Amino acid sequence: MIHTMRLVNIAKFATKALIIGSAIAALVACSGGARVRKPAELVPVTNQFDLAPVWSTSVGSSETFNFHPVVAGDAVYAASHRGNLVKIDLANGNKVWEASVPERITVGPGSDGRVTAVVTTKGTVYAYDDTGKPIWNVSVGSEVLTEPVVAGGVVIIRALDNRFIGLDAQTGTRKWIYQRQQSALSLRVGYGMLAIGNEVIVTGFAGGRFGMIAIANGGLVWESPISFPKGFSEIERLNDVTAKPSMEGEILCAVSYQGRIGCGQARTGNLIWFKDFSSFTGTAQSPDMVFSANEKSHVTAFATKDGNQVWENDKLTFRDVGEPMAVGRVLLMGDAQGYVHAFSQADGQMVARIRHDSSPITAAPIAVGGLILIQSQGGKIAAYSPK
C-alpha cells in the first residue's frame, strides 16, 4: 500500500503524483533526507516456533500495488498486475485453473467461491465462474483501487470517484449505487472493505469517518467519525480511514491516517474509546487487544476495552511494515524486504522471523485451516504451518 498511495485533488481535477512517504516526510519536517528513512537493522531473534513451508507458487508480480489473495471454501484466489487470475488448491498449492484478464489490474480479486471478480485499470469489471470461464464484464466508468467484495449474490465495487456500486454476481446488472460526497483532497489509494457475513460491509471514508453499508441495497446503516482534520495546509488536514477495519466479536476497530485509532460497537458504530494515532496499514484484533503500526513502523498494542497502551515495539523503524494479522498468541506482519515478523501479543517481544522472499509484503497474512498464507508483491504466494 505504501507504494501506491497518492493524493487526489478533486477540486482542481488533477492527480497529485506524491508518494505517501514523501508526504509523511514533509509533515514531520524531518531533515537528513534518506538517512531519516533508513530501515532499522534486524535485531537477532531466536525463533520460539517455526513457520514451516507447506507449499508455494507464483501468481505473477503485483508491481508496486498491494494485492491480497482471498480464500473461499477450499481454494485461494490470487492475481497479478498483468492480469493473471489463479485459483489454487488450499491443501496442496496446485493451480486448479488460470485465466487471463484482457487488461492490467491494480487490485486483487474478490470471490465467494462461485463468482470471482477483478477490476482493470480502465474500470472494467470481469467476472469468472468457478471453472475459470468468463461470464460477464461491465464498465463502472472510473478507476478502481479497492478490491471488490463478492457476498450475498452481489459484487461490490468501490470506485475512486467515491461511488459504491452493487452488481448482480451472476449477470453484472447494476443493482444499486451509493454515492459519497467528493473531498477536496484525499489519498489516492484503495480503501479496504470488510464484509460481515452476506449482510453488510464496513469501510473507511475520507475525513476520518467509517461506516456500514448494506450489501442487498447499498443503504448506509450507520456512519461514525473516528477523527477530525486538523492543521492549516491541505496535506496536514488529510485524515482518511483507508485501511480495512477489523472486527473481533461485537467490537469493530479502525484507524485513520493523521488522526486516531478507536474501537466501538459493531451494531451502532458508537466509539467506546479513541486515541491519537496515525496509520495507513490498519488494525488487527485479539479478544483483548487491538494492534497497529504507525508510519515509522512502530507497532503498538492497545487494550480493546479502554484504549490504554499495553506495549510498543520500535525495532522495525522505517522497515515499512505491511498490514497486521493477529492469530493465536502472536501478531504477524511482513516488511519491505520480504521478512515476516512475529510478535508476542502479550508483551510485544519478537518471537519469530522468516524470509518469505526479497520483495515487499504489504498485504496482511491470512490464517485459515491451520495454515498461514502470505503473498508478496513479487508474486510468491505460500502456505506455512506453525510448528
C-alpha positions as CSV (number, residue, x, y, z in Angstrom):
1,M,0.0,0.0,0.0
2,I,2.8,2.4,0.8
3,H,3.9,2.4,-2.8
4,T,0.5,3.1,-4.3
5,M,-0.7,5.9,-2.1
6,R,-1.0,9.3,-3.9
7,L,-3.1,12.4,-3.4
8,V,-6.2,13.2,-5.4
9,N,-7.2,16.9,-5.6
10,I,-10.8,16.7,-6.8
11,A,-11.3,20.5,-6.7
12,K,-8.6,21.0,-9.3
13,F,-9.4,17.9,-11.3
14,A,-5.8,16.8,-11.2
15,T,-4.0,13.9,-9.6
16,K,-1.1,14.9,-7.3
17,A,1.8,12.5,-8.0
18,L,3.0,12.5,-4.5
19,I,4.2,9.2,-2.9
20,I,2.9,8.9,0.6
21,G,6.4,8.5,2.0
22,S,7.3,12.0,0.7
23,A,4.1,13.4,2.2
24,I,4.9,11.9,5.6
25,A,8.5,13.3,5.5
26,A,7.2,16.7,4.8
27,L,4.6,16.6,7.6
28,V,7.1,15.6,10.2
29,A,9.6,18.2,8.9
30,C,12.5,15.9,9.3
31,S,15.9,16.7,8.0
32,G,18.6,14.4,6.7
33,G,16.7,13.0,3.7
34,A,17.3,9.3,3.1
35,R,19.1,8.9,6.4
36,V,15.8,9.6,8.2
37,R,14.1,6.8,6.3
38,K,16.9,4.3,6.6
39,P,15.3,1.0,7.8
40,A,16.5,-0.4,11.1
41,E,18.9,-3.3,11.1
42,L,17.2,-6.5,12.1
43,V,17.8,-7.5,15.7
44,P,18.6,-11.1,16.3
45,V,15.6,-13.3,17.1
46,T,15.6,-16.8,18.4
47,N,12.5,-18.4,16.9
48,Q,10.2,-19.7,19.6
49,F,8.2,-21.5,16.9
50,D,8.6,-22.2,13.2
51,L,6.5,-21.3,10.2
52,A,7.2,-24.5,8.2
53,P,6.7,-24.2,4.4
54,V,3.8,-26.4,3.1
55,W,3.6,-25.2,-0.5
56,S,4.5,-22.2,-2.6
57,T,3.7,-21.0,-6.1
58,S,4.0,-17.8,-8.2
59,V,1.0,-15.8,-9.5
60,G,3.0,-13.0,-11.1
61,S,4.1,-9.6,-9.7
62,S,1.7,-7.0,-8.4
63,E,4.3,-4.4,-9.4
64,T,4.0,-1.6,-6.8
65,F,0.4,-2.4,-5.9
66,N,-1.0,-4.1,-2.8
67,F,-2.7,-7.3,-3.9
68,H,-4.4,-9.5,-1.4
69,P,-5.3,-13.2,-2.0
70,V,-8.8,-14.2,-1.0
71,V,-9.9,-17.6,0.4
72,A,-13.3,-19.1,-0.4
73,G,-14.1,-22.6,0.5
74,D,-11.1,-24.9,-0.1
75,A,-9.4,-22.6,-2.6
76,V,-7.2,-19.5,-2.7
77,Y,-7.8,-16.9,-5.5
78,A,-5.0,-14.5,-6.4
79,A,-4.0,-12.3,-9.3
80,S,-1.1,-10.3,-10.8
81,H,-0.9,-6.8,-12.2
82,R,-0.6,-8.2,-15.7
83,G,-3.9,-9.9,-15.4
84,N,-3.1,-13.4,-14.4
85,L,-6.0,-14.7,-12.3
86,V,-5.5,-18.0,-10.5
87,K,-7.5,-20.5,-8.4
88,I,-5.2,-22.5,-6.1
89,D,-6.0,-25.6,-4.1
90,L,-5.6,-24.6,-0.4
91,A,-4.4,-28.0,0.7
92,N,-1.5,-28.6,-1.7
93,G,-0.9,-25.3,-3.6
94,N,-1.8,-26.8,-7.0
95,K,-3.3,-24.4,-9.5
96,V,-6.8,-25.5,-10.3
97,W,-7.2,-23.0,-13.2
98,E,-5.7,-19.8,-14.6
99,A,-7.5,-17.1,-16.5
100,S,-6.0,-14.2,-18.5
101,V,-7.8,-10.9,-17.8
102,P,-7.7,-8.8,-21.0
103,E,-6.3,-5.7,-19.3
104,R,-4.0,-4.9,-16.4
105,I,-5.4,-4.8,-12.9
106,T,-4.3,-2.8,-9.8
107,V,-6.1,-4.8,-7.1
108,G,-6.5,-8.4,-6.2
109,P,-9.7,-10.4,-6.8
110,G,-12.9,-10.8,-4.8
111,S,-14.6,-14.2,-4.7
112,D,-17.3,-16.2,-2.9
113,G,-16.1,-19.5,-4.4
114,R,-18.8,-19.3,-7.1
115,V,-18.0,-16.0,-8.8
116,T,-14.6,-14.3,-8.9
117,A,-14.3,-10.7,-9.9
118,V,-11.4,-8.4,-10.8
119,V,-11.3,-4.8,-11.9
120,T,-8.9,-3.4,-14.5
121,T,-7.0,-0.1,-14.7
122,K,-9.7,1.1,-17.1
123,G,-12.5,0.5,-14.7
124,T,-13.9,-2.7,-16.3
125,V,-15.1,-5.5,-14.0
126,Y,-14.5,-9.0,-15.3
127,A,-16.3,-11.9,-13.6
128,Y,-15.5,-15.6,-13.8
129,D,-17.3,-18.7,-12.7
130,D,-15.7,-21.4,-10.6
131,T,-14.2,-23.2,-13.6
132,G,-12.4,-20.0,-14.7
133,K,-14.8,-19.3,-17.5
134,P,-15.6,-15.6,-18.1
135,I,-19.3,-14.9,-17.5
136,W,-19.6,-11.1,-17.9
137,N,-17.8,-7.8,-17.9
138,V,-19.1,-4.3,-17.3
139,S,-17.5,-0.8,-17.1
140,V,-18.0,1.2,-13.9
141,G,-16.7,4.4,-15.6
142,S,-13.9,5.1,-13.1
143,E,-10.6,3.9,-11.8
144,V,-10.8,1.3,-9.0
145,L,-8.1,0.8,-6.4
146,T,-10.2,-1.1,-3.9
147,E,-10.5,-4.9,-4.2
148,P,-14.1,-6.0,-4.9
149,V,-16.2,-7.9,-2.4
150,V,-18.4,-10.8,-3.6
151,A,-21.1,-11.6,-1.0
152,G,-24.8,-12.2,-0.8
153,G,-25.0,-12.5,-4.6
154,V,-23.6,-9.1,-5.1
155,V,-20.2,-7.9,-6.5
156,I,-19.4,-4.6,-4.6
157,I,-17.1,-2.2,-6.4
158,R,-15.7,0.9,-4.8
159,A,-14.6,3.4,-7.4
160,L,-12.1,6.2,-6.9
161,D,-14.8,8.8,-7.5
162,N,-16.4,7.8,-4.2
163,R,-19.2,5.6,-5.7
164,F,-20.1,2.2,-4.3
165,I,-21.7,0.0,-7.0
166,G,-23.5,-3.2,-6.4
167,L,-23.6,-5.6,-9.4
168,D,-25.5,-8.8,-9.7
169,A,-22.9,-11.6,-9.3
170,Q,-24.5,-13.8,-12.0
171,T,-25.3,-11.2,-14.7
172,G,-23.3,-8.0,-13.9
173,T,-26.5,-5.9,-13.9
174,R,-26.3,-2.9,-11.6
175,K,-28.5,-3.4,-8.5
176,W,-27.7,-0.3,-6.6
177,I,-25.3,2.7,-6.3
178,Y,-24.3,4.7,-3.2
179,Q,-22.5,8.0,-3.8
180,R,-20.2,9.7,-1.3
181,Q,-19.5,13.4,-1.4
182,Q,-16.2,14.2,-3.0
183,S,-13.4,15.5,-0.8
184,A,-11.3,18.5,-1.8
185,L,-8.2,16.4,-1.2
186,S,-7.9,12.7,-0.4
187,L,-5.5,9.8,-0.5
188,R,-5.4,8.1,-3.9
189,V,-5.4,4.6,-2.5
190,G,-7.6,1.6,-2.1
191,Y,-10.0,1.8,0.9
192,G,-10.4,-1.6,2.4
193,M,-13.9,-3.2,2.7
194,L,-14.6,-5.7,5.5
195,A,-17.6,-8.0,4.7
196,I,-19.5,-9.2,7.7
197,G,-21.4,-12.3,6.5
198,N,-23.6,-11.7,3.5
199,E,-25.3,-8.7,5.1
200,V,-23.0,-5.7,5.4
201,I,-19.6,-4.2,4.7
202,V,-17.7,-1.9,6.9
203,T,-15.3,0.6,5.3
204,G,-13.5,3.8,5.9
205,F,-14.2,7.2,4.3
206,A,-12.3,10.4,3.7
207,G,-12.3,12.9,6.5
208,G,-11.7,10.5,9.4
209,R,-15.1,8.6,9.2
210,F,-16.1,5.0,8.7
211,G,-19.4,3.3,8.2
212,M,-21.5,0.2,7.5
213,I,-23.3,-0.3,4.2
214,A,-26.0,-3.0,3.4
215,I,-25.0,-5.4,0.7
216,A,-28.5,-6.0,-0.5
217,N,-29.4,-2.4,-1.4
218,G,-26.4,-0.2,-0.7
219,G,-28.1,1.7,2.1
220,L,-25.9,3.3,4.7
221,V,-26.6,1.6,8.0
222,W,-24.5,3.9,10.2
223,E,-21.6,6.3,9.9
224,S,-19.3,7.4,12.7
225,P,-16.3,9.8,13.0
226,I,-13.1,8.4,14.4
227,S,-11.1,11.6,14.0
228,F,-11.3,15.1,12.5
229,P,-9.0,17.0,10.1
230,K,-6.6,19.5,11.8
231,G,-3.8,21.7,10.6
232,F,-3.6,24.5,8.1
233,S,-2.4,23.1,4.8
234,E,-4.4,20.6,2.7
235,I,-1.8,17.9,3.3
236,E,-1.8,18.5,7.1
237,R,-5.6,18.1,7.0
238,L,-5.6,14.8,5.2
239,N,-7.4,12.5,7.6
240,D,-8.7,9.4,5.8
241,V,-9.7,5.9,7.1
242,T,-8.1,4.0,4.3
243,A,-7.3,0.6,5.8
244,K,-9.8,-2.1,6.2
245,P,-11.4,-2.0,9.7
246,S,-11.0,-5.1,11.9
247,M,-13.6,-7.0,14.0
248,E,-13.5,-9.4,16.9
249,G,-16.8,-10.5,18.5
250,E,-19.0,-7.4,18.6
251,I,-16.2,-4.9,18.6
252,L,-15.0,-3.0,15.5
253,C,-11.7,-1.1,15.4
254,A,-10.4,1.3,12.8
255,V,-7.6,3.8,12.4
256,S,-7.1,6.9,10.3
257,Y,-4.1,8.4,8.6
258,Q,-3.0,11.5,10.6
259,G,-5.9,11.0,13.1
260,R,-6.9,8.4,15.6
261,I,-7.3,4.8,16.4
262,G,-10.5,3.7,18.1
263,C,-12.9,0.8,18.8
264,G,-16.7,0.7,19.0
265,Q,-19.9,-1.3,18.9
266,A,-20.4,-3.1,15.5
267,R,-24.1,-2.7,15.6
268,T,-24.2,1.1,16.1
269,G,-20.7,2.4,15.3
270,N,-20.6,4.2,18.6
271,L,-17.0,4.5,19.7
272,I,-16.0,3.2,23.1
273,W,-12.7,5.0,23.0
274,F,-10.2,6.7,20.7
275,K,-6.6,7.7,20.9
276,D,-4.4,10.0,18.7
277,F,-2.6,7.7,16.3
278,S,-1.8,7.6,12.6
279,S,-1.7,4.6,10.3
280,F,-2.5,3.5,6.7
281,T,-1.8,-0.2,7.3
282,G,-4.8,-0.8,9.5
283,T,-5.7,-2.8,12.6
284,A,-5.7,-6.4,13.8
285,Q,-7.5,-7.6,16.9
286,S,-7.4,-10.3,19.5
287,P,-10.2,-10.7,22.1
288,D,-8.5,-8.2,24.4
289,M,-6.3,-6.0,22.3
290,V,-6.0,-4.1,19.0
291,F,-2.7,-3.7,17.2
292,S,-1.5,-1.2,14.6
293,A,1.8,0.2,13.2
294,N,2.3,3.9,12.5
295,E,4.2,5.5,9.6
296,K,7.6,4.8,11.4
297,S,6.7,1.1,11.6
298,H,6.4,1.3,15.4
299,V,4.0,-1.4,16.4
300,T,1.6,-0.7,19.2
301,A,-1.0,-2.7,21.2
302,F,-4.0,-1.1,22.9
303,A,-6.5,-2.6,25.3
304,T,-9.7,-3.1,23.4
305,K,-11.9,-2.2,26.4
306,D,-10.4,1.3,27.2
307,G,-7.7,2.1,24.7
308,N,-4.8,2.0,27.2
309,Q,-1.5,1.4,25.6
310,V,-0.2,-2.1,26.5
311,W,3.1,-2.1,24.7
312,E,5.1,-0.6,21.8
313,N,7.8,-2.1,19.7
314,D,10.1,0.2,17.7
315,K,12.6,-2.5,16.5
316,L,11.3,-2.3,12.9
317,T,11.6,1.5,12.5
318,F,11.2,2.5,8.8
319,R,11.1,-1.1,7.6
320,D,7.7,-0.2,6.0
321,V,5.7,-3.0,7.6
322,G,2.5,-4.2,6.0
323,E,-0.9,-4.9,7.3
324,P,-1.1,-6.8,10.5
325,M,-2.8,-10.1,11.4
326,A,-3.4,-11.5,14.9
327,V,-3.7,-15.3,15.3
328,G,-3.4,-17.4,18.4
329,R,-0.9,-15.7,20.7
330,V,1.1,-13.8,18.0
331,L,0.9,-10.8,15.7
332,L,2.2,-11.3,12.2
333,M,3.2,-8.7,9.6
334,G,5.6,-8.5,6.7
335,D,8.1,-5.7,5.7
336,A,9.5,-4.1,2.6
337,Q,12.4,-6.6,2.4
338,G,10.2,-9.7,2.4
339,Y,10.6,-10.7,6.0
340,V,7.7,-11.9,8.1
341,H,7.9,-10.9,11.8
342,A,6.0,-12.5,14.7
343,F,5.4,-10.6,17.9
344,S,4.1,-11.9,21.2
345,Q,0.6,-10.4,21.7
346,A,1.2,-10.3,25.5
347,D,4.3,-8.1,25.6
348,G,5.3,-7.2,22.0
349,Q,8.6,-9.1,22.0
350,M,9.7,-10.5,18.7
351,V,9.3,-14.3,18.9
352,A,10.0,-15.5,15.3
353,R,11.0,-14.3,11.9
354,I,11.1,-15.9,8.4
355,R,12.2,-14.7,5.0
356,H,9.3,-15.2,2.5
357,D,11.2,-13.7,-0.4
358,S,13.0,-10.4,-1.2
359,S,10.0,-8.3,-2.3
360,P,7.7,-6.2,-0.1
361,I,4.9,-7.9,1.8
362,T,2.2,-5.3,2.2
363,A,-1.0,-7.4,2.4
364,A,-2.0,-9.0,5.7
365,P,-1.2,-12.7,6.1
366,I,-4.3,-14.9,6.2
367,A,-4.9,-17.6,8.8
368,V,-7.1,-20.5,7.5
369,G,-7.3,-24.2,8.1
370,G,-4.2,-24.3,10.3
371,L,-2.2,-22.5,7.6
372,I,-0.7,-19.0,7.3
373,L,-1.0,-17.6,3.7
374,I,1.3,-14.9,2.5
375,Q,1.5,-13.1,-0.8
376,S,4.4,-10.7,-1.7
377,Q,4.5,-8.0,-4.3
378,G,6.9,-10.2,-6.2
379,G,4.1,-12.7,-6.8
380,K,5.1,-15.5,-4.5
381,I,2.2,-16.9,-2.5
382,A,2.9,-19.6,0.1
383,A,1.3,-21.5,2.9
384,Y,3.1,-22.1,6.2
385,S,2.3,-24.3,9.1
386,P,3.1,-23.1,12.6
387,K,5.1,-25.6,14.5
